[in-house]
Amino acid sequence: MEYQEMIRKYIADEMDVLSRLDVEAINAVMRELKGAFDRGSTVYVFGNGGSSATASHYQNDFNKGISEHTEQKFRFCCLNDNIATVMAVANDIGFEEVFRFQLRGRLKPGDLVLAISGSGNSKNVLNAAEYAKEQGNTVVAITGYDGGRLDELADCHLHAPVMSMQITEDIHMIFDHLMMSIFCKTMCQIDHLKK
């Protein structure tokens, strides 16, 4: 079997979504991230499944990729990365509390929350985002599909307008690398596009 046509179709679909991304919304999120950096605030990031790997990747790219070149450091905290804590909360309290539990008593004024959910309807992600809103913190929704409930309650949005989880997750990583690349250029004078 040959796959060329399906490959071309996937690439074309991805390019279509990229062409429809909201540049102003991305800019607003970047302003929030730079504000958190300037304040020395923590940026909490989390998600389920593939989005948990995306959350961890965001933490890596900001805490190491950018911060290795700056005197002051980004303070990203991925709530997925302590497996023992996640599993203990899931087992003893409930999976819907794995993120909200970790924010309770830790979230401070000025901290930023990046909540990742392809559907925008993951209960554990929504619980943590709602808690952050109750505390007066800014919530960034990183979503796909129609954005779901998460898009409705968030202050800022990184939205992939597509009904495909695979392309949604691709775009979520593009958001990460796009923002990291621009911050490297503006904050560290590093241009990844130069040969």
ZIHU-V260536 format. One record per residue. N is the residue number from 1. PHI is phi in whole degrees, 0 to 359 (NA if undefined). OMEGA is omega in whole degrees, -180 to 180 (999 if undefined). NEAR is the number of other C-alpha atoms within 8 Angstrom. Layout:
# ZIHU-V260536
n->N phi->PHI omega->OMEGA near->NEAR
n->N phi->PHI omega->OMEGA near->NEAR
This chain:
# ZIHU-V260536
n->1 phi->NA omega->177 near->2
n->2 phi->254 omega->-172 near->3
n->3 phi->243 omega->-171 near->6
n->4 phi->304 omega->-177 near->6
n->5 phi->294 omega->178 near->6
n->6 phi->293 omega->177 near->7
n->7 phi->297 omega->179 near->8
n->8 phi->299 omega->-179 near->8
n->9 phi->296 omega->179 near->8
n->10 phi->299 omega->180 near->8
n->11 phi->297 omega->179 near->8
n->12 phi->296 omega->178 near->8
n->13 phi->297 omega->179 near->8
n->14 phi->297 omega->180 near->9
n->15 phi->295 omega->178 near->8
n->16 phi->297 omega->179 near->8
n->17 phi->296 omega->179 near->11
n->18 phi->303 omega->-178 near->8
n->19 phi->290 omega->-177 near->6
n->20 phi->253 omega->179 near->7
n->21 phi->293 omega->-177 near->9
n->22 phi->274 omega->-176 near->8
n->23 phi->297 omega->180 near->6
n->24 phi->295 omega->178 near->6
n->25 phi->293 omega->177 near->10
n->26 phi->297 omega->178 near->11
n->27 phi->300 omega->179 near->8
n->28 phi->297 omega->178 near->9
n->29 phi->294 omega->179 near->12
n->30 phi->297 omega->176 near->9
n->31 phi->296 omega->178 near->8
n->32 phi->296 omega->179 near->9
n->33 phi->296 omega->179 near->10
n->34 phi->294 omega->176 near->8
n->35 phi->297 omega->178 near->8
n->36 phi->297 omega->177 near->14
n->37 phi->300 omega->-177 near->12
n->38 phi->298 omega->-180 near->7
n->39 phi->279 omega->-172 near->7
n->40 phi->75 omega->-179 near->9
n->41 phi->276 omega->177 near->11
n->42 phi->274 omega->173 near->12
n->43 phi->250 omega->179 near->13
n->44 phi->268 omega->-179 near->12
n->45 phi->225 omega->-176 near->16
n->46 phi->194 omega->177 near->16
n->47 phi->184 omega->-179 near->14
n->48 phi->256 omega->173 near->9
n->49 phi->57 omega->178 near->6
n->50 phi->302 omega->180 near->8
n->51 phi->291 omega->175 near->13
n->52 phi->291 omega->176 near->11
n->53 phi->293 omega->176 near->8
n->54 phi->298 omega->179 near->12
n->55 phi->301 omega->179 near->14
n->56 phi->296 omega->180 near->13
n->57 phi->293 omega->175 near->8
n->58 phi->303 omega->180 near->10
n->59 phi->303 omega->-180 near->13
n->60 phi->299 omega->-174 near->9
n->61 phi->292 omega->179 near->12
n->62 phi->274 omega->-177 near->13
n->63 phi->286 omega->180 near->13
n->64 phi->246 omega->-173 near->9
n->65 phi->304 omega->177 near->10
n->66 phi->270 omega->-170 near->14
n->67 phi->293 omega->177 near->12
n->68 phi->293 omega->-177 near->8
n->69 phi->252 omega->-177 near->7
n->70 phi->236 omega->177 near->9
n->71 phi->294 omega->174 near->5
n->72 phi->278 omega->-174 near->6
n->73 phi->241 omega->166 near->10
n->74 phi->294 omega->180 near->11
n->75 phi->240 omega->177 near->11
n->76 phi->276 omega->175 near->11
n->77 phi->227 omega->179 near->9
n->78 phi->271 omega->-177 near->11
n->79 phi->286 omega->177 near->10
n->80 phi->272 omega->-163 near->11
n->81 phi->278 omega->174 near->6
n->82 phi->263 omega->-175 near->7
n->83 phi->299 omega->-179 near->7
n->84 phi->299 omega->179 near->6
n->85 phi->295 omega->-180 near->7
n->86 phi->303 omega->-177 near->11
n->87 phi->290 omega->178 near->9
n->88 phi->295 omega->178 near->9
n->89 phi->295 omega->180 near->13
n->90 phi->300 omega->-177 near->12
n->91 phi->286 omega->-171 near->8
n->92 phi->270 omega->-176 near->6
n->93 phi->243 omega->-180 near->8
n->94 phi->147 omega->-177 near->9
n->95 phi->299 omega->-179 near->9
n->96 phi->291 omega->-178 near->10
n->97 phi->251 omega->-172 near->13
n->98 phi->297 omega->180 near->13
n->99 phi->262 omega->-180 near->14
n->100 phi->299 omega->179 near->13
n->101 phi->305 omega->-177 near->9
n->102 phi->288 omega->178 near->9
n->103 phi->279 omega->-177 near->10
n->104 phi->299 omega->178 near->7
n->105 phi->77 omega->180 near->5
n->106 phi->245 omega->-177 near->6
n->107 phi->295 omega->-178 near->8
n->108 phi->247 omega->176 near->5
n->109 phi->305 omega->-179 near->7
n->110 phi->92 omega->176 near->10
n->111 phi->293 omega->-177 near->13
n->112 phi->246 omega->-179 near->15
n->113 phi->241 omega->174 near->13
n->114 phi->254 omega->-176 near->12
n->115 phi->255 omega->-176 near->13
n->116 phi->254 omega->174 near->15
n->117 phi->206 omega->-180 near->16
n->118 phi->306 omega->-180 near->13
n->119 phi->280 omega->-174 near->11
n->120 phi->80 omega->-175 near->18
n->121 phi->233 omega->179 near->10
n->122 phi->292 omega->-172 near->9
n->123 phi->300 omega->-178 near->7
n->124 phi->292 omega->177 near->12
n->125 phi->291 omega->179 near->16
n->126 phi->298 omega->180 near->12
n->127 phi->301 omega->-180 near->12
n->128 phi->291 omega->179 near->13
n->129 phi->295 omega->178 near->15
n->130 phi->296 omega->178 near->9
n->131 phi->298 omega->179 near->9
n->132 phi->299 omega->178 near->14
n->133 phi->297 omega->179 near->10
n->134 phi->300 omega->-179 near->7
n->135 phi->276 omega->179 near->7
n->136 phi->89 omega->-180 near->7
n->137 phi->271 omega->177 near->12
n->138 phi->280 omega->179 near->13
n->139 phi->244 omega->173 near->14
n->140 phi->256 omega->176 near->14
n->141 phi->269 omega->175 near->17
n->142 phi->244 omega->-166 near->14
n->143 phi->224 omega->170 near->19
n->144 phi->223 omega->179 near->17
n->145 phi->49 omega->179 near->15
n->146 phi->263 omega->179 near->9
n->147 phi->89 omega->176 near->13
n->148 phi->58 omega->-179 near->11
n->149 phi->296 omega->-178 near->9
n->150 phi->300 omega->180 near->14
n->151 phi->298 omega->-179 near->11
n->152 phi->292 omega->-174 near->7
n->153 phi->266 omega->-176 near->8
n->154 phi->283 omega->176 near->12
n->155 phi->272 omega->-179 near->8
n->156 phi->226 omega->-170 near->11
n->157 phi->220 omega->165 near->13
n->158 phi->243 omega->-170 near->14
n->159 phi->245 omega->173 near->11
n->160 phi->262 omega->-175 near->12
n->161 phi->280 omega->-177 near->11
n->162 phi->203 omega->180 near->10
n->163 phi->263 omega->180 near->8
n->164 phi->214 omega->179 near->8
n->165 phi->292 omega->-178 near->9
n->166 phi->294 omega->-180 near->6
n->167 phi->291 omega->175 near->9
n->168 phi->305 omega->-178 near->16
n->169 phi->292 omega->173 near->12
n->170 phi->300 omega->-177 near->8
n->171 phi->295 omega->178 near->10
n->172 phi->299 omega->176 near->13
n->173 phi->286 omega->175 near->9
n->174 phi->296 omega->175 near->8
n->175 phi->305 omega->-179 near->10
n->176 phi->301 omega->-175 near->10
n->177 phi->289 omega->176 near->9
n->178 phi->299 omega->-177 near->8
n->179 phi->294 omega->179 near->9
n->180 phi->300 omega->-178 near->12
n->181 phi->298 omega->180 near->10
n->182 phi->292 omega->178 near->8
n->183 phi->295 omega->177 near->10
n->184 phi->300 omega->-179 near->12
n->185 phi->288 omega->-174 near->11
n->186 phi->275 omega->-176 near->8
n->187 phi->260 omega->-172 near->7
n->188 phi->238 omega->-177 near->10
n->189 phi->57 omega->177 near->7
n->190 phi->246 omega->180 near->7
n->191 phi->249 omega->-178 near->8
n->192 phi->290 omega->-179 near->7
n->193 phi->275 omega->179 near->4
n->194 phi->284 omega->180 near->4
n->195 phi->275 omega->999 near->3
